[in-house]
Amino acid sequence: MVLMILIACILFIVGLQAAIPYLLKPHIVFGVTIPEGHTEDSVLMTYKKRYSFFVMMTGIIAIITLLIFGLNNSSEESIILSGVASQLSVLLVSMGLYVYFHIRTTKRKKEQSWGANLKKVRIADLTSHSNDEMLPNYIFALPMIITIGLIAYTATQYEAMPDLIPTHWGPNGQPDAFTEKNPFSVIALLLISFIMQGMMIGVNATTKKSGIRLNPAKRSSSKVQQLSFRKYTSYFLFLTSLATTILTSFLHITTIHEDIVSSVFMISMPFGFLFVILLATVIYAFKVGQGGARIPVEEEEPIEGVTDFDDDRYWKAGVFYINKEDPSIFVEKRFGIGWTINFGNPIGYLIIFVPLALILIITAFL
């Protein structure tokens, strides 16, 4: 069972990583801005195909290696470690391939002088926020209310709780690490959940305020795609927050009432959570694409002589966005699906790294 789960995770990672070049906006290739008229360049198409091919080959090798090791090893812990190592190897290879093709794409753009004769225009639409269908922030507060209620309920059940509080659950759904009961340890899992929920609110609130950047050559269609992307990103974020809340609440309730569910249900719940998150990620990535690139829109004849503003200089390796002049806290990723921090805006650090630091502190005291 563990081996099959690990293989499924590798397949998910490989499939998503191999598809990424085709889920992005056409004018962003390996983190590089490509002007209108050159997005279908045959060399760039070859780069995309090669990236996907080598990622898939790496995945196949990783799966075969893991299968051979897993079938000849009875230690569950060793199989898990090998599975994690296989997943990391796929990610590292894909990162290396990305860097290689990012350099090649940057070099080709420079050698071909793409965009040299085009007028570069930046359009940040401030009026479309009124049509924004992102979920309101108070919706993201609902999981926090559930967590607060569980903390209050835990206080009433403190004496009845076991002397050892679970801090980790194994693949079989049963706890395999414990800490002594005290007022802090009994709510530690809920505190971590509460911090994550707060972080989700912060991400949703700041992305709502971020600029809606349109393609100057295709303004109407890019506006539709941008608004759709923001809406579905908000839905996906809330689903992640809600699913995480349900899982942590379930684990906490089973700590208070140890015999409330069967062992089969204990195994099924984490698997159900994993299935929902993976399925939602696949639907989100392939239905929406980065920046709404896969949202169907009416064909629009591009405006000739203009192209999107080239801000490659603000993107380090096409991954890290550093622009102190941009008030946006979060910006769309250039390689991958979703948003990333504007490392030039310190507020982003507070929203992401402060909650992570608090979670590490809580974990350290368990």
C-alpha positions in Angstrom: 0.0 0.0 0.0 2.7 2.5 1.0 4.7 1.6 -2.2 1.6 2.3 -4.4 1.0 5.7 -2.7 4.6 6.7 -3.2 4.5 5.7 -6.9 1.2 7.6 -7.3 2.9 10.7 -5.8 5.8 10.4 -8.2 3.4 10.0 -11.2 1.6 13.2 -10.0 4.8 15.2 -9.7 6.2 13.9 -13.1 2.9 14.6 -14.9 2.6 18.1 -13.6 6.2 19.0 -14.1 6.3 17.7 -17.6 3.1 19.6 -18.5 4.2 22.9 -17.0 5.7 24.4 -20.2 2.3 23.9 -21.9 0.3 25.3 -19.0 1.9 28.8 -19.1 1.1 31.9 -21.0 2.4 31.6 -24.6 4.6 34.7 -24.1 6.4 33.3 -21.1 8.8 30.5 -21.9 11.1 29.1 -19.2 10.7 32.4 -17.2 11.6 34.6 -20.2 9.2 37.2 -21.8 8.8 36.3 -25.5 7.3 39.1 -27.7 4.2 38.6 -29.8 5.1 37.0 -33.1 7.8 34.8 -31.7 5.9 32.6 -29.2 5.7 29.8 -31.7 9.4 29.8 -32.6 10.4 26.3 -33.6 13.5 26.3 -31.3 11.4 27.3 -28.3 9.0 24.5 -29.1 11.9 22.1 -29.2 13.1 23.3 -25.8 9.6 22.6 -24.3 9.5 19.1 -25.8 13.0 18.2 -24.6 12.2 19.4 -21.1 9.0 17.4 -20.9 10.8 14.3 -22.4 13.7 14.3 -19.9 11.3 14.9 -17.0 9.2 11.9 -18.0 12.3 9.7 -18.5 13.6 10.7 -15.0 10.2 9.8 -13.6 10.2 6.4 -15.3 13.7 5.6 -13.9 12.6 6.8 -10.4 9.5 4.6 -10.4 11.4 1.5 -11.7 14.1 2.0 -9.1 11.6 2.5 -6.3 9.7 -0.6 -7.4 12.8 -2.8 -7.4 13.8 -1.5 -4.0 10.4 -1.7 -2.5 9.7 -5.3 -3.7 13.0 -6.5 -2.3 12.8 -4.6 1.0 10.3 -5.4 3.8 11.1 -2.3 5.9 8.3 0.3 5.6 10.5 3.1 6.9 13.2 2.3 4.2 10.6 2.3 1.5 9.2 5.6 2.6 12.7 7.2 2.7 13.4 5.8 -0.8 10.1 7.2 -2.0 10.8 10.6 -0.7 14.3 10.5 -2.2 12.8 9.5 -5.6 10.4 12.4 -5.5 13.2 14.8 -4.6 15.4 13.5 -7.4 12.6 14.2 -9.9 12.2 17.7 -8.6 15.9 18.4 -8.6 16.3 17.1 -12.2 13.3 19.2 -13.3 14.8 22.3 -11.6 18.2 21.6 -13.3 16.4 21.3 -16.7 14.5 24.5 -16.1 17.7 26.4 -15.4 19.4 25.0 -18.5 16.5 25.9 -20.8 16.0 29.3 -19.1 19.6 30.1 -20.0 19.1 28.8 -23.6 15.9 30.8 -24.1 17.4 34.0 -22.7 20.4 33.6 -25.1 18.2 32.9 -28.1 16.0 36.0 -27.3 19.1 38.2 -27.1 20.7 36.7 -30.3 17.5 37.1 -32.3 16.9 40.7 -30.9 13.2 39.8 -30.3 11.1 42.8 -29.5 13.7 45.4 -30.4 11.4 47.0 -33.0 8.2 46.7 -30.9 6.7 49.2 -28.6 6.8 47.8 -25.0 3.6 48.6 -23.1 2.6 47.8 -19.5 -1.1 47.7 -18.8 -2.2 47.3 -15.2 -6.0 47.3 -15.1 -7.4 49.0 -12.0 -11.0 49.0 -13.1 -11.5 45.3 -13.4 -11.3 44.8 -9.6 -15.0 45.6 -9.5 -15.6 42.4 -11.6 -13.2 40.3 -9.5 -14.9 37.1 -8.4 -12.3 36.0 -5.8 -13.8 34.8 -2.6 -14.3 37.4 0.1 -11.9 37.2 3.0 -14.6 36.4 5.6 -15.2 33.1 3.8 -11.6 32.1 4.7 -12.4 32.9 8.3 -14.9 30.0 8.6 -12.2 27.3 9.1 -10.7 29.5 11.8 -14.1 29.5 13.6 -14.1 25.7 13.5 -10.6 25.6 15.0 -11.5 28.1 17.8 -14.5 25.9 18.6 -12.3 22.8 18.9 -9.9 24.6 21.2 -12.8 25.5 23.5 -14.1 22.0 23.3 -10.6 20.6 24.1 -10.6 22.7 27.3 -13.7 21.0 28.5 -12.3 17.5 27.7 -8.7 18.0 29.0 -9.0 15.7 32.0 -10.4 12.9 29.9 -7.6 13.1 27.3 -4.8 10.5 27.3 -1.5 11.1 29.1 0.4 10.8 25.7 -0.7 13.2 22.9 0.0 12.1 19.3 2.2 14.4 17.3 2.6 12.3 14.2 0.6 9.7 12.3 2.0 6.9 10.1 0.8 5.6 6.7 -1.6 3.3 8.5 -3.4 6.2 10.0 -2.3 5.4 13.5 -0.2 7.7 15.7 3.5 6.8 15.9 5.0 9.7 17.9 3.8 11.2 21.1 4.4 13.9 23.7 3.3 14.3 27.3 0.0 15.9 27.9 0.0 19.5 29.0 -2.2 22.6 28.2 0.0 23.4 25.3 0.5 20.0 23.7 -3.2 19.2 23.6 -3.9 22.2 21.3 -0.6 22.4 19.4 -2.1 20.7 16.3 -5.0 23.2 16.4 -2.6 26.1 16.8 -0.7 25.1 13.7 -3.9 24.7 11.8 -5.1 28.2 13.0 -1.8 29.8 11.8 -2.1 28.2 8.4 -5.7 29.4 8.1 -4.5 32.9 9.0 -1.8 32.7 6.3 -4.5 31.7 3.7 -6.5 34.8 4.6 -3.4 36.9 4.2 -2.6 35.4 0.8 -6.1 35.8 -0.5 -6.4 39.4 0.8 -3.1 40.5 -0.8 -3.7 38.8 -4.1 -7.1 40.5 -4.3 -5.2 43.8 -4.2 -2.5 42.9 -6.7 -2.6 44.5 -10.1 -4.4 42.8 -13.0 -1.8 42.8 -15.7 -3.1 42.6 -19.3 -1.4 41.6 -22.5 -1.4 44.9 -24.6 -1.6 43.0 -27.8 -4.6 41.0 -26.7 -6.4 43.1 -24.0 -9.9 41.7 -24.1 -9.0 38.0 -24.0 -6.2 38.5 -21.4 -8.7 40.3 -19.2 -11.1 37.4 -19.2 -8.3 34.9 -18.5 -6.8 37.0 -15.7 -10.2 37.4 -13.9 -10.8 33.6 -14.3 -7.4 32.8 -13.0 -7.8 34.9 -9.9 -11.3 33.4 -9.2 -10.2 29.8 -9.5 -7.0 30.4 -7.5 -9.1 31.8 -4.7 -11.4 28.8 -4.8 -8.4 26.4 -4.8 -6.9 28.2 -1.9 -10.1 27.9 0.1 -10.5 24.2 -0.7 -7.0 23.6 0.5 -7.7 25.5 3.7 -11.0 23.7 4.3 -9.6 20.2 3.5 -6.6 20.8 5.9 -9.0 21.9 8.6 -11.2 18.8 8.2 -8.1 16.6 8.4 -6.6 18.2 11.5 -10.0 18.4 13.2 -10.5 14.7 12.5 -7.1 13.8 14.0 -7.7 16.0 17.0 -11.2 14.5 17.7 -9.8 11.0 17.5 -7.2 12.0 20.1 -9.9 13.1 22.5 -12.2 10.2 21.7 -9.8 7.4 20.8 -12.5 4.8 19.8 -14.9 7.1 17.9 -14.0 5.6 14.5 -12.7 2.3 13.2 -9.1 1.6 12.1 -10.2 1.4 8.5 -11.6 4.9 8.7 -8.4 6.2 10.3 -6.5 4.9 7.2 -9.1 6.2 4.8 -9.2 9.8 6.0 -5.6 10.9 5.2 -5.8 9.1 1.9 -9.1 10.9 1.1 -7.4 14.2 1.9 -4.5 13.4 -0.3 -6.8 12.3 -3.2 -8.9 15.5 -2.9 -5.9 17.8 -2.9 -4.1 16.0 -5.8 -7.3 15.9 -7.9 -8.1 19.6 -7.2 -4.5 20.5 -8.2 -4.7 18.6 -11.5 -8.1 20.2 -12.3 -6.9 23.6 -11.4 -3.6 23.3 -13.4 -5.1 21.8 -16.5 -8.4 23.7 -16.6 -7.1 27.1 -15.7 -3.3 27.1 -16.5 -1.0 29.8 -15.3 -2.6 33.2 -15.6 -5.7 31.6 -17.0 -3.8 30.5 -20.1 -6.1 27.5 -20.6 -9.3 29.4 -20.1 -11.2 29.3 -23.5 -11.7 32.8 -24.9 -12.8 34.2 -28.3 -10.1 34.5 -30.8 -8.7 38.0 -30.8 -6.5 39.5 -33.5 -3.3 40.8 -31.8 -2.6 44.5 -32.1 0.5 44.8 -34.2 3.6 46.8 -33.2 3.2 46.4 -29.4 4.3 43.8 -26.9 4.1 43.3 -23.1 6.5 45.3 -21.0 9.7 43.3 -20.6 10.4 43.0 -16.9 12.9 40.1 -17.1 15.4 42.1 -15.2 13.2 41.9 -12.1 13.1 38.1 -12.3 16.2 36.3 -11.1 16.5 33.1 -13.0 12.9 33.6 -14.0 11.8 32.4 -10.5 12.5 35.1 -7.9 10.7 38.4 -8.4 12.5 41.4 -6.8 11.0 44.8 -7.6 10.8 47.4 -4.8 8.9 49.8 -7.1 6.0 47.3 -7.5 3.5 47.6 -4.7 2.2 44.1 -5.4 2.9 41.6 -2.6 2.2 38.6 -4.7 2.7 38.2 -8.4 2.0 35.4 -10.8 4.7 32.7 -11.2 6.6 32.5 -14.4 7.2 28.8 -14.2 4.7 26.9 -12.2 1.0 27.4 -11.3 -0.1 30.0 -8.8 1.6 33.0 -7.2 4.9 33.9 -5.7 6.2 36.6 -3.4 7.6 39.9 -4.6 10.8 39.7 -2.6 11.2 43.4 -3.0 8.1 44.0 -0.7 8.8 43.1 3.0 5.1 42.5 3.7 5.3 39.3 1.8 7.9 38.0 4.2 5.5 38.7 7.1 2.6 36.8 5.5 4.6 33.7 4.6 7.7 33.4 6.7 6.4 34.6 10.1 3.6 31.9 10.1 6.1 29.2 9.1 8.5 30.4 11.8 5.6 30.2 14.4 4.8 26.6 13.2 8.5 25.6 13.6 8.5 27.1 17.1 5.4 25.2 18.1 6.8 22.0 16.7 10.1 22.5 18.6 8.3 22.7 21.9 6.5 19.4 21.5 
